[in-house]
Structure formats: C-alpha cells, structure tokens
Amino acid sequence: MEAEAIVAHHNARHPETRVEVRGVAGAPGSAFVLRLFGDLDMKRSTDLGPVLEAVLAACPRGSSLYLDLAGVSYISSTGIGLVTALLTRGQERGVGLTLVRVPQKMSVILSTLGLLSFFRVEQEAPQTEGEP
C-alpha cells in the first residue's frame, strides 16, 4: 500500500494522532482496518485529511475499510466532518466503510446529528494480519 509512507510520515510528525492501517486476516488486499488514536479536533482533523484520503485511494474498488475509533478520545465538528467525508469518498470510489468500536459519546453525537444511520457500525473490528 503506497499510503504506508504517508501514514509513517504523519505518525512521525504527529504522534498525538497516530494512524495504523492493517490488512484483515484472510482477506489480503480486499479489507483493511484503519485505526485512529488521539483527539480529532480542528487542527488534528485538518492534518489527518490527506492521510485518510491516501489510505482510501490505496483501497481497491470493491474492498472494505473498517474505521476503528476506539482510540479516539475527543472529536470536534471538524472531526465529524472528516469521518463523514471519508464515507462519501469511499462511496464514490466503491469502497465500503464500516465504523467499529465507536465510543459512546461519539455515537451519541453522530446520532443527534442524524448521521449515524448513514454508516454501517459494528462492535468489533475484524482480526488483522499479524494479530494473535
């Protein structure tokens, strides 16, 4: 995945909003877990936009992307916009986006804004390559 270099560069420059991308075990090249860590405030969401776009661009049409939000401790309206834009871009590119391990506060915000129903949501992320 050519996005790996962009993710590594982001993580080196912004360790407070770390990003991990791993392939799903048993689904090489067709399903990925994207884990976010830290606060998704206005500044950090702006920094993450190009990183998430690169990850999405590297996903083949027809693949699945699981956005694991368990490591997100805070989300602003800009962060909500970032997640919503990822859904829209995924639909345009034929990549299915599923939110996983959504923190309760974030779930309430998405629901209150009427956005939660647009997302597929699962309680757990699929097992990734290299995990026991």
C-alpha positions as protocol buffer text, in pm:
chain_id: "A"
residue {
  index: 1
  type: MET
  ca { x: 0 y: 0 z: 0 }
}
residue {
  index: 2
  type: GLU
  ca { x: 172 y: 321 z: -115 }
}
residue {
  index: 3
  type: ALA
  ca { x: -14 y: 511 z: 156 }
}
residue {
  index: 4
  type: GLU
  ca { x: 215 y: 346 z: 412 }
}
residue {
  index: 5
  type: ALA
  ca { x: 480 y: 614 z: 357 }
}
residue {
  index: 6
  type: ILE
  ca { x: 225 y: 892 z: 411 }
}
residue {
  index: 7
  type: VAL
  ca { x: 97 y: 723 z: 728 }
}
residue {
  index: 8
  type: ALA
  ca { x: 453 y: 678 z: 860 }
}
residue {
  index: 9
  type: HIS
  ca { x: 536 y: 1041 z: 785 }
}
residue {
  index: 10
  type: HIS
  ca { x: 219 y: 1158 z: 962 }
}
residue {
  index: 11
  type: ASN
  ca { x: 288 y: 939 z: 1268 }
}
residue {
  index: 12
  type: ALA
  ca { x: 645 y: 1073 z: 1294 }
}
residue {
  index: 13
  type: ARG
  ca { x: 524 y: 1435 z: 1276 }
}
residue {
  index: 14
  type: HIS
  ca { x: 204 y: 1394 z: 1481 }
}
residue {
  index: 15
  type: PRO
  ca { x: 246 y: 1115 z: 1738 }
}
residue {
  index: 16
  type: GLU
  ca { x: -53 y: 1254 z: 1931 }
}
residue {
  index: 17
  type: THR
  ca { x: -287 y: 1150 z: 1646 }
}
residue {
  index: 18
  type: ARG
  ca { x: -141 y: 820 z: 1540 }
}
residue {
  index: 19
  type: VAL
  ca { x: -282 y: 619 z: 1249 }
}
residue {
  index: 20
  type: GLU
  ca { x: -249 y: 244 z: 1188 }
}
residue {
  index: 21
  type: VAL
  ca { x: -352 y: 56 z: 875 }
}
residue {
  index: 22
  type: ARG
  ca { x: -354 y: -323 z: 861 }
}
residue {
  index: 23
  type: GLY
  ca { x: -497 y: -580 z: 628 }
}
residue {
  index: 24
  type: VAL
  ca { x: -775 y: -803 z: 755 }
}
residue {
  index: 25
  type: ALA
  ca { x: -663 y: -1161 z: 818 }
}
residue {
  index: 26
  type: GLY
  ca { x: -792 y: -1393 z: 549 }
}
residue {
  index: 27
  type: ALA
  ca { x: -881 y: -1109 z: 312 }
}
residue {
  index: 28
  type: PRO
  ca { x: -549 y: -996 z: 162 }
}
residue {
  index: 29
  type: GLY
  ca { x: -584 y: -681 z: -44 }
}
residue {
  index: 30
  type: SER
  ca { x: -961 y: -659 z: -7 }
}
residue {
  index: 31
  type: ALA
  ca { x: -1025 y: -547 z: 352 }
}
residue {
  index: 32
  type: PHE
  ca { x: -837 y: -308 z: 579 }
}
residue {
  index: 33
  type: VAL
  ca { x: -864 y: -179 z: 934 }
}
residue {
  index: 34
  type: LEU
  ca { x: -779 y: 189 z: 981 }
}
residue {
  index: 35
  type: ARG
  ca { x: -723 y: 272 z: 1349 }
}
residue {
  index: 36
  type: LEU
  ca { x: -717 y: 631 z: 1473 }
}
residue {
  index: 37
  type: PHE
  ca { x: -573 y: 741 z: 1807 }
}
residue {
  index: 38
  type: GLY
  ca { x: -592 y: 1073 z: 1991 }
}
residue {
  index: 39
  type: ASP
  ca { x: -810 y: 1382 z: 1965 }
}
residue {
  index: 40
  type: LEU
  ca { x: -982 y: 1472 z: 1639 }
}
residue {
  index: 41
  type: ASP
  ca { x: -1005 y: 1845 z: 1698 }
}
residue {
  index: 42
  type: MET
  ca { x: -997 y: 2107 z: 1422 }
}
residue {
  index: 43
  type: LYS
  ca { x: -616 y: 2119 z: 1380 }
}
residue {
  index: 44
  type: ARG
  ca { x: -558 y: 1745 z: 1400 }
}
residue {
  index: 45
  type: SER
  ca { x: -853 y: 1663 z: 1174 }
}
residue {
  index: 46
  type: THR
  ca { x: -711 y: 1900 z: 914 }
}
residue {
  index: 47
  type: ASP
  ca { x: -372 y: 1725 z: 940 }
}
residue {
  index: 48
  type: LEU
  ca { x: -537 y: 1383 z: 908 }
}
residue {
  index: 49
  type: GLY
  ca { x: -745 y: 1463 z: 600 }
}
residue {
  index: 50
  type: PRO
  ca { x: -473 y: 1398 z: 341 }
}
residue {
  index: 51
  type: VAL
  ca { x: -358 y: 1086 z: 527 }
}
residue {
  index: 52
  type: LEU
  ca { x: -706 y: 932 z: 528 }
}
residue {
  index: 53
  type: GLU
  ca { x: -751 y: 1030 z: 163 }
}
residue {
  index: 54
  type: ALA
  ca { x: -427 y: 849 z: 74 }
}
residue {
  index: 55
  type: VAL
  ca { x: -535 y: 537 z: 262 }
}
residue {
  index: 56
  type: LEU
  ca { x: -873 y: 541 z: 88 }
}
residue {
  index: 57
  type: ALA
  ca { x: -711 y: 596 z: -253 }
}
residue {
  index: 58
  type: ALA
  ca { x: -495 y: 287 z: -195 }
}
residue {
  index: 59
  type: CYS
  ca { x: -801 y: 67 z: -131 }
}
residue {
  index: 60
  type: PRO
  ca { x: -914 y: -119 z: -442 }
}
residue {
  index: 61
  type: ARG
  ca { x: -1269 y: -75 z: -573 }
}
residue {
  index: 62
  type: GLY
  ca { x: -1496 y: -327 z: -402 }
}
residue {
  index: 63
  type: SER
  ca { x: -1280 y: -350 z: -90 }
}
residue {
  index: 64
  type: SER
  ca { x: -1385 y: -282 z: 269 }
}
residue {
  index: 65
  type: LEU
  ca { x: -1238 y: -28 z: 508 }
}
residue {
  index: 66
  type: TYR
  ca { x: -1310 y: -62 z: 880 }
}
residue {
  index: 67
  type: LEU
  ca { x: -1256 y: 266 z: 1067 }
}
residue {
  index: 68
  type: ASP
  ca { x: -1169 y: 172 z: 1426 }
}
residue {
  index: 69
  type: LEU
  ca { x: -1247 y: 469 z: 1650 }
}
residue {
  index: 70
  type: ALA
  ca { x: -1181 y: 311 z: 1992 }
}
residue {
  index: 71
  type: GLY
  ca { x: -859 y: 512 z: 2029 }
}
residue {
  index: 72
  type: VAL
  ca { x: -1025 y: 849 z: 1965 }
}
residue {
  index: 73
  type: SER
  ca { x: -1060 y: 1038 z: 2292 }
}
residue {
  index: 74
  type: TYR
  ca { x: -1230 y: 1352 z: 2158 }
}
residue {
  index: 75
  type: ILE
  ca { x: -1399 y: 1454 z: 1833 }
}
residue {
  index: 76
  type: SER
  ca { x: -1496 y: 1805 z: 1722 }
}
residue {
  index: 77
  type: SER
  ca { x: -1737 y: 1904 z: 1448 }
}
residue {
  index: 78
  type: THR
  ca { x: -1439 y: 1910 z: 1212 }
}
residue {
  index: 79
  type: GLY
  ca { x: -1360 y: 1552 z: 1311 }
}
residue {
  index: 80
  type: ILE
  ca { x: -1722 y: 1452 z: 1244 }
}
residue {
  index: 81
  type: GLY
  ca { x: -1688 y: 1617 z: 904 }
}
residue {
  index: 82
  type: LEU
  ca { x: -1368 y: 1422 z: 838 }
}
residue {
  index: 83
  type: VAL
  ca { x: -1538 y: 1089 z: 914 }
}
residue {
  index: 84
  type: THR
  ca { x: -1842 y: 1184 z: 706 }
}
residue {
  index: 85
  type: ALA
  ca { x: -1622 y: 1292 z: 413 }
}
residue {
  index: 86
  type: LEU
  ca { x: -1443 y: 956 z: 433 }
}
residue {
  index: 87
  type: LEU
  ca { x: -1780 y: 782 z: 394 }
}
residue {
  index: 88
  type: THR
  ca { x: -1870 y: 997 z: 92 }
}
residue {
  index: 89
  type: ARG
  ca { x: -1531 y: 948 z: -76 }
}
residue {
  index: 90
  type: GLY
  ca { x: -1549 y: 576 z: -9 }
}
residue {
  index: 91
  type: GLN
  ca { x: -1888 y: 553 z: -176 }
}
residue {
  index: 92
  type: GLU
  ca { x: -1755 y: 745 z: -477 }
}
residue {
  index: 93
  type: ARG
  ca { x: -1463 y: 503 z: -506 }
}
residue {
  index: 94
  type: GLY
  ca { x: -1660 y: 184 z: -442 }
}
residue {
  index: 95
  type: VAL
  ca { x: -1501 y: 119 z: -103 }
}
residue {
  index: 96
  type: GLY
  ca { x: -1734 y: 14 z: 179 }
}
residue {
  index: 97
  type: LEU
  ca { x: -1675 y: 199 z: 506 }
}
residue {
  index: 98
  type: THR
  ca { x: -1774 y: 48 z: 841 }
}
residue {
  index: 99
  type: LEU
  ca { x: -1728 y: 224 z: 1175 }
}
residue {
  index: 100
  type: VAL
  ca { x: -1611 y: -8 z: 1451 }
}
residue {
  index: 101
  type: ARG
  ca { x: -1569 y: 31 z: 1825 }
}
residue {
  index: 102
  type: VAL
  ca { x: -1732 y: 375 z: 1820 }
}
residue {
  index: 103
  type: PRO
  ca { x: -1702 y: 545 z: 2162 }
}
residue {
  index: 104
  type: GLN
  ca { x: -2040 y: 607 z: 2327 }
}
residue {
  index: 105
  type: LYS
  ca { x: -2005 y: 987 z: 2323 }
}
residue {
  index: 106
  type: MET
  ca { x: -1923 y: 985 z: 1952 }
}
residue {
  index: 107
  type: SER
  ca { x: -2216 y: 755 z: 1880 }
}
residue {
  index: 108
  type: VAL
  ca { x: -2449 y: 997 z: 2060 }
}
residue {
  index: 109
  type: ILE
  ca { x: -2311 y: 1292 z: 1861 }
}
residue {
  index: 110
  type: LEU
  ca { x: -2349 y: 1111 z: 1528 }
}
residue {
  index: 111
  type: SER
  ca { x: -2700 y: 1003 z: 1623 }
}
residue {
  index: 112
  type: THR
  ca { x: -2803 y: 1351 z: 1739 }
}
residue {
  index: 113
  type: LEU
  ca { x: -2680 y: 1497 z: 1410 }
}
residue {
  index: 114
  type: GLY
  ca { x: -2876 y: 1235 z: 1217 }
}
residue {
  index: 115
  type: LEU
  ca { x: -2557 y: 1089 z: 1067 }
}
residue {
  index: 116
  type: LEU
  ca { x: -2528 y: 752 z: 1240 }
}
residue {
  index: 117
  type: SER
  ca { x: -2785 y: 589 z: 1014 }
}
residue {
  index: 118
  type: PHE
  ca { x: -2565 y: 657 z: 709 }
}
residue {
  index: 119
  type: PHE
  ca { x: -2287 y: 436 z: 845 }
}
residue {
  index: 120
  type: ARG
  ca { x: -2252 y: 63 z: 889 }
}
residue {
  index: 121
  type: VAL
  ca { x: -2150 y: 17 z: 1252 }
}
residue {
  index: 122
  type: GLU
  ca { x: -2001 y: -291 z: 1418 }
}
residue {
  index: 123
  type: GLN
  ca { x: -1896 y: -353 z: 1777 }
}
residue {
  index: 124
  type: GLU
  ca { x: -1561 y: -516 z: 1695 }
}
residue {
  index: 125
  type: ALA
  ca { x: -1300 y: -477 z: 1425 }
}
residue {
  index: 126
  type: PRO
  ca { x: -1207 y: -786 z: 1226 }
}
residue {
  index: 127
  type: GLN
  ca { x: -884 y: -958 z: 1318 }
}
residue {
  index: 128
  type: THR
  ca { x: -592 y: -811 z: 1127 }
}
residue {
  index: 129
  type: GLU
  ca { x: -287 y: -978 z: 979 }
}
residue {
  index: 130
  type: GLY
  ca { x: -21 y: -1042 z: 1239 }
}
residue {
  index: 131
  type: GLU
  ca { x: -259 y: -1033 z: 1537 }
}
residue {
  index: 132
  type: PRO
  ca { x: -297 y: -1344 z: 1752 }
}
